[in-house]
Amino acid sequence: MSTQLSRILCARFASLPGFLALFVCAPVVVAAQQVSVQIALNPESNRVAVEVNGPSTGSWSFRDSYAGVLGLGKRIEGFSALDGSGAELATRKIAPGQIEAGRAASHFRYEVNLTPPLSGPDSARVSWLNNRRGLLMLADLLPVFSSKGDQDVVANVRFRLPDGWKAYSNAAETSQSGSVISAIDQTVFAVGNQLRTSVKTESGMPFTLVADGDWAFADGEVVEMTGKILNTHREIFRTMPAKQGTLILFPFAGAAAASQWSAETRGATVTLLIGKLPSKVGALAQLSTPLTHELFHLWVPNTLALEGDYDWFYEGFTVYQAARTAVRLDLLTFSEFLNAIARAYDASAPTINALSLIEASGRRWTTGQSSVYSKSLVVAFLYDLRVRSASRGKLSLDNAYQSLFQKYSAGKGANTDGNTASIEALAFNPAAMDFLERFIRRPVTINLATELTEFGLQVETVGLRTRISVSEKLNKHQRYLLRQLGYNDVVRWPRR
């Protein structure tokens, strides 16, 4: 029997003793295991103190790694479990983040050392806290709670914040006793003493910007760009991905290059950390690249009921799709688009040529995730060119995304393997069957020059770098195909 859901009154602002947060509406699970959580922030020491009342157990397991970030369990300090009278039980640490007690307890407390990661990109993936702001992700702050039968685990979270601090989460709903979280693994709280919020509704979906820090652009320009990108993605899927969404835009927690960025999307929350370029034009261009990509993740894979390692598709193909969107919105020129394909081709490490894209995705943390994504981007480009060419421009990669979304979104097809589902969606055009076998199911070394010649594109190597350009002589079919992707030849071939 499915878990019963009910809505509770939507409150835009909530103010409770020791707690101040902004929230938007989300469904609240009634028939569920309730976990009560209090999180007290100590920004000066980069720590939070966590106190939990939950299911009675004699062992607790905290996440030790996530997305290549290791040693998370070592951050758990001073763990103690209490019996019904408040007396502390004897506990022992059997491994980092793995704790056992002599007997079961439902009340426990501990601290988490949230010193920001040494690697800047990791700051978008795990919790951290400094004296101005922080990201709190319940997935690495709380132990793993096991569901019982059809009962989900719901956390009622309260914060004890320093004076002047606020907290915001897209996945939270206020109640009389705190913030009700029904999707623990997808929840990200932005905390800080100077948070700014802006809201824009796009195609019926409210989207909130939570920002801190100073950039060359204004918050309103970020909101406007976000709305345009969301609308363009919606045209592919013909629906919005969630009832509401959030973009958290922060500077890096530590030193970072001005051109650096790092991002992650959990549920309907996009977290984006970026460096500070002095030029407004350059800063907006830098913002557009990850934002276009991450907003696409609100649909794929976050609304899909798929499992397994199919990163070649939901990351690599999405990088290509995001680049196409950027060209369409004039955030990227066609020549810059081709340059991005060329850079991805050069970044594809020869070591993964011995693996199929499916195999490389399963080993991405050892073979290099960026190399897998780069090669997948090139394959997505070749796939899209072939489908468009064979259908005379009537079909494209968009159709595969539409098919996948219609079949596997909103819980449909739960527990389906992502590789199987993605290839099935890409195979909607019989002309693509041989391509999918050669470039995805089997190992392949791509000869880019050979693959692109028939589409009116030429490839040359300048030093150690690949360069893709449009041929001087295009036939009518090639010109039409490239125009679909954003090629503008009005100057060279004026219309009459």
N, C-alpha and C positions, 0 to 999 in steps of 0.2 A: 504494500500500500504506500503511495507516495506521501511525502511529508505535506501536511496542511499548511497553507500560507494565509496570512491575513495582513492587511495594511493597517498601520497606525497613523495617527495624525502627523502630517508633515510639518516640521518646524524649520524655519530658515536659520534661526539663531537659537543657541542653547547656552544657558549659563548656570552652572551648578557649582557648589562649594568645591574649590580646588580644581575646577574644570571649566575651560572655555573653549568652545569649538564651533565651527560652522559646518553644517551638514546639508545634504540633499536627500530626497526621499528614496527609499529602497524597500522591498518587501521584507517582512520580518517573519522568521520561522517560529511557529508556535509549538508544534509537537517536536521537540528537540531536546538534546542534552544541553543544559545550561552551564556555562563556565563564567564565573565572575572574576574579572581581572582589574587590578589597579596598578597603574604605571606612574611612578614618580620620577620626574626628570631632575637631574643634577648636571646642567650643561658645563659647569666649570670643571668637573672631573670627567666629562665625557661618559657618564654612566646613567643608567636608569635602574631603579629598584622596582621589581615586579612582585606582586603578591596575588596568588591565585587560589580560588576555591573551585574545585572541579570534581570529576569522577574519582572515586576512591581507587588508588592503585599503589603498588609498592615499587614501581620503576618508572623512570621518566627519560625520554629520549628527545634531545634537541638536535636540530639540523646541523650537520658539521660541514657541509659543502653545498654550494649552489652556483650554477653557471660558471664553473671553473674557479670560484672563490673558495679556498680551503681554510680549515682551522676555525670555523665558526663556533664549534663546540667549546673551544678554549676560552671564549669570551664569557661563558657562564661562570659566575663566581659566588661563593658564600651560600650555596644551596642548603636549605634546611626544610624539613618536613615536620608538621606539627600534628599531634593527636587531637582528639575532641576537646581536651582540657587545655590545649595550648602548649603542652609540654613538647619539647623538641625530641624527635626520634633520631636514632643513630642511622646515618647514611654513609654510603661509600661511592666514590667515583670509579667506575670500572673502565671508562674510556672518556675522552673529551666529550662533554655533553651527554654522557650516559651515566645515570645515577640510580642506585638501588637503596631501599630502606629495609629495615628488619621486618616491618609490617606495613600494611596499607595505610595511606593517609589521603585526605582530600584537600588539605590546606597546606600550601607550601609557598616559599618565597626565596628570592635570589636577586643578584645584581647582574647586569650585563655591561661589559666594558665595550662602549661604542666609539672608541677612538677611530676616526675615519681611516679607511683602508689606505695603504701606501700607494697602491695603484689607483690613479684617478678614475679610470673607467669602471672600476669595481664599485664606486660610490653610488652608481645608479641601480645596483643589484642587491645590495645588502644594507641593513640598518647602520646608521651612524649619527653622531651628535657632537656639535661643538658649541661654543658659547653664543652663537647667533641663530643657528638653525639646525635642522636635522631631518632625516627620513627614518621613520619607524615602520618596519615591515613585520607584521605579526607572525609571518611564517618562520622568521629566524629569532624572534623574541620569545615565542611560546613553545612549549614542548608539543610533540605530536599527540593529538587526541584521537582515539579510535572511536569510530561510530558504532552504535549498537543497533543492529537491525536496520530499520528504515529511519532511524532518528539521526538527523544531522547534529553536528556540534555547533552551538551558537555561543559566541562570547559577548558578554556584557562588559564593556571596557570603560573605565573611568581614569582620567588623568589628574595628576597633581602637578600643575605647571607653575613655574616661577612667575612672579608678577610681570605683567605685560606680554606674556607669551600666549600664543593661540595654537590650536591644532585643527587640522582639516583632513577629512577623508571622504572620498566619493562613495565608498562601500558601506558607510555607517548611517544608521538611523537613530535619532535621539529617543530616549525614554526617560521616565522619571528617575532612573538610577544610573544612567550613563548612556553609552553608545552601543547599540546592538549590531553585532557583526555576524552575518550569516555565511560569509565567504572568507574565512581566515587567511587562506593562502593567497588571496587576491588583494588583500587590504594593505594600503600604504597610507600612513599618516604623515602629512607635512607639518612640522612644528617650527616655531620661530617667534622672535619678538618684533618682526617687521613684515609679517605676511600681508600681501595685497591680493584681493580677489576681484575678478571681473567675470561676468556671465554673458554668454551669447547663446541664443536658441537657434539651431540650424535644423531645418526640416523637422521641427517638432521635438528635437532633442536638446535640452539645456546642456551646455558645456561650460565648465568653470575653469578659468585660469587662476592658479594659485602661484604667485610669484614672489621672489625675494631677490635682492641684488639690483645692480644698476648696469644697463646695457646702452648701446648707442640707439636702440629703437625703443618705442613706447609700448606699454602693455596693450593699448588699443590696436596697434599694428600686429601684435601677436594674435590677438583675438580675431582680427579680420582675416589674417592668413589662415588660421585654423578653420574658420567657417568656410572659406573657399575650398580648402583641401577636403574637408568632410563632405561637402556637397558634390565634389568631383568623384570621390569614392562611392558616394551613395548612388550615383548614376550607374555604376557597375552592378551593385547588388540590389538596387531598387528599394532599399529600406535602410533605416538607421540601425546600428548594431546594439544599442542599449537605450534604456530610459533616460540616462544621464551619463555624462562623462567628465573627466577632469584631466587637465594638464598641469603638472607641477614643474615649474621652471625655476631652477636654482643655479647659482654658480657652483663650481667644484668646491669640495670641502677643504682641499689643500691646494698647493701650487699646481698649475696646469698651463699648458701652452694656450695662447689666445685662440688658436684655430681648433682646439680640441673639443670634442663633445662625447657624451655617453648617454645612452637612453635605454629604457625598458618599459614595456607595457604589460600591466597585470590587470586582468579583468577589463574594466573601462577606465583605468587610470594610466596615463602616460607620464612617466618621470623622465625629465630631460635636464641634464647638466651640461652647460656650455661655457667655453672660455669667453673672454671679452675682447672682441675686435673693436678698434677705435672708429672704423668707418661704418656708418649706418647701412650702406648698401652691402658691404661685405658681411656685416653681422646678420642682416636679414637673409642673405644667401646662405650663410652658415646654418642658420636656424631652419631654413626650408628643407634641407636635406634629411636630417633625422626626423623632423616633424611629419613630413609627407610619408615616410616609411612607417613610423610608429603608429600614426593614426590609421593606417591600413590594417595594422594588427588588431584593431578593435573588432574587425570582421574576421580576419584570418591571421592566426588560428583561434583567437579568443572566443568566438561564438560557435566554433565547431566541436562536435563531440567525437574527436579523433584522438588517438594515442600513438605512442611510438616515436622514433627518431626520424622525422621527415623534414628536418631543417632545410635541406636542399630546396624544398618547395616553399615552406612558409617564411623562410628568411631570404634565400637566394633569389627566388622568383619575385618575392616582394620588393627586393632592392630594385630589380628591373622595373616592376610595375610603378614603384614610387618615382623613379627617374622619368618615366613616361608622363606621369601626372605633373611633375615639375615642369616639363617642357610645355605641356598643355596650358599651364597656368602662367607661363612666361617667367617662371622662377629659374629656368635652365634653358640655355640656347641649344639648338640641335647639334652644333659642333661640340658643345660641352657634354651633351648626351653621348655622342660618339667617343669622346675622350674618356668618359667614365667606363664605357664598355672596354676600351683599349687598356685602361689601367687595371680593370678586373682580369682581363686576359693575362696581363703580365704578372698579376699577383697570384695566379693559380699555380701553386707549387707543383713541380713535376712529380713529387711523391704520391699525390692523390690520383695521378693518371693510371696507376695500377689498381685503383678501386673504382667501383661504380659509385655514382652519387649517393645511392642508398647506403652503401657500405661506408663511404666517407662521412656521411652524416652520423652514423652510429659511433664513429671514432673521432668526432670533431674535436674533442678536448685533447686528443693526443696527436692527430694529424694537423691540427690548426683550423679553428673554426672559420677564420677569415678567408683561408684558402678555399674551403668548401663553398662558402657563400659566393666568393668571387667567380669560381668556375660555374656555379649554378646560375649566376647572373648572365654569364655569356650564353649558357645553354638556353635560358629563357628568351634571350634576344633572338637566337637562331630559331627557336620554336615559333615565336610570334611571327617572324618574317615568313616562315614556311606556311603557316596556317593562313596568314593574310594573302600571301601570293597565290596559294592553291584555290582560295575561295573568292579571288578577285576583290578582296577587301571587305567581304561580307562577314567574315568571322575573324576572331583574334583570341588572344589569351584571355580577354575579358569573359568570353563565353565559358571557358573552363572554370573561372572563379564563380560565375553565376550558377553553374551546374553543381559545383561543390557546396556552395552556400545553401542552395535549395534542398539538397539531399541530406546534409549533415548539421545544419544549424539548429539551434533551439532544442538540443538534446536528441535529435533524430539520429539514428544509426550509432548509438552509444557503443563505445569500446571497439570501434572499427579501426583497423590499422591505417595510419595516416598515409603511408607509402602507397598502399593499395588504392585508397580513396583518391589520392592526388593523381596517380597515373590513370585511373579510370576516368577522372574528370578531364584530363588532358587528351584522352583518346576519343573525345567526342567527334573528332574529324578523322575518318579512316586514313587520310593522307599522312597523319601524324604517327601511325602505329610503328612504322619502321624507325622513325626518328627516336621515339621513346625507348625502343629496344637498344638502339646504338648508343644514345647519349645519357640515358638514365639507368637502365637496368644493367648495362655492361660497362667495363672500364673503357675509356676512350681518351686519346690524345687529340685535341682539337687543332686542326689546321685552319686557322681563321681566314686566311687569304682564299683558300679553296672554297670554304663555306659561304663567303660573302659575295663572291664574284657575280653570281647569277642575279643578285639583288641590286646591282649597280653601285656597290661599295668596293673600294680598293684598300688594301692593307700594305703598309710598308714598315720597315724597322729602321728607326733613327737612333743609332747608338744601341742602347739596351732597351729602348722603349718602342712599343707598337703604336702606330698611328693609323686611324681609320678615316677615310675621306670619301666624298661622293665622286663618282666617276665623272669625267668631263662629258662623256657621251652616254646619255640615258635614253632608253627606249620609253615609249609611252607607259607601259606597264610598270617599269621600275620607278619612273617619276611619280606615278600615282601612289605606289606603295610607300615610298619614302615621305611623300607629303602627308600620308596618314600618321606617320610617326613624328611629324613636326618639321620636316624639311621645307624650307621656304626658298624657292628659286625665282621669286618674282623679279629680283634684280637681274638675274642672268637670262631668264626667259619671261619677259613681260607679257602679261595677259592682254589680249586685244578685245 
